[in-house]
Amino acid sequence: VVQGPERERLICEAIRKLVARNVRGDFTGSGKPDATVLSKIVNFNVTAVERDILWPSVAQTIGEEAV
């Protein structure tokens, strides 16, 4: 089981992939990356709590890169 910083890195990379491909079904109704889709990308279970912790920082860096 992947833990710690490596786990966070893999989840963040998966979030970036979802944002880059921009497929509607990859996101929840509230605009967050779907934890089930993230789990399929990284090949381990990503919880909604993990996603909620990491999503704001990834979204911020994506926003900064777009400027």
C-alpha positions as CSV (number, residue, x, y, z in Angstrom):
1,V,0.0,0.0,0.0
2,V,1.4,3.4,-1.0
3,Q,1.6,5.8,1.9
4,G,2.8,9.3,2.9
5,P,4.3,11.7,0.4
6,E,4.4,9.2,-2.4
7,R,0.7,8.6,-2.1
8,E,0.0,12.3,-2.1
9,R,2.2,12.8,-5.1
10,L,0.4,10.1,-7.1
11,I,-3.0,11.5,-6.2
12,C,-2.0,15.0,-7.2
13,E,-0.7,13.7,-10.5
14,A,-4.0,12.0,-11.1
15,I,-5.9,15.1,-10.3
16,R,-3.7,17.0,-12.8
17,K,-4.5,14.4,-15.5
18,L,-8.2,14.7,-14.9
19,V,-8.1,18.5,-15.2
20,A,-6.0,18.3,-18.4
21,R,-8.3,15.8,-20.1
22,N,-11.4,17.8,-18.9
23,V,-14.0,15.1,-19.2
24,R,-17.3,15.9,-17.5
25,G,-17.8,12.5,-15.9
26,D,-14.4,12.8,-14.2
27,F,-15.8,15.4,-11.8
28,T,-18.5,15.6,-9.1
29,G,-21.5,17.9,-9.4
30,S,-19.6,20.3,-7.2
31,G,-16.6,20.4,-9.5
32,K,-14.2,18.2,-7.6
33,P,-12.3,15.3,-9.2
34,D,-14.3,12.1,-8.6
35,A,-12.5,9.9,-6.1
36,T,-13.6,6.7,-7.9
37,V,-12.0,8.0,-11.1
38,L,-8.8,9.0,-9.3
39,S,-8.7,5.5,-7.7
40,K,-8.8,3.9,-11.1
41,I,-5.9,6.1,-12.3
42,V,-3.6,5.4,-9.4
43,N,-4.6,1.8,-8.8
44,F,-5.5,2.2,-5.1
45,N,-8.5,3.5,-3.2
46,V,-8.5,7.3,-3.0
47,T,-11.0,8.5,-0.4
48,A,-13.1,11.7,-0.7
49,V,-11.3,13.0,2.4
50,E,-7.9,12.6,0.7
51,R,-9.2,14.2,-2.5
52,D,-10.7,17.1,-0.5
53,I,-7.3,17.7,1.3
54,L,-5.2,17.7,-1.9
55,W,-7.6,19.3,-4.4
56,P,-7.3,23.0,-3.2
57,S,-3.5,23.0,-3.5
58,V,-3.5,21.3,-6.9
59,A,-6.3,23.7,-8.2
60,Q,-4.3,26.7,-6.9
61,T,-1.1,25.6,-8.7
62,I,-3.1,24.9,-11.9
63,G,-4.6,28.4,-11.6
64,E,-1.2,30.0,-11.1
65,E,0.2,28.2,-14.2
66,A,-2.7,29.5,-16.3
67,V,-1.8,33.1,-15.5
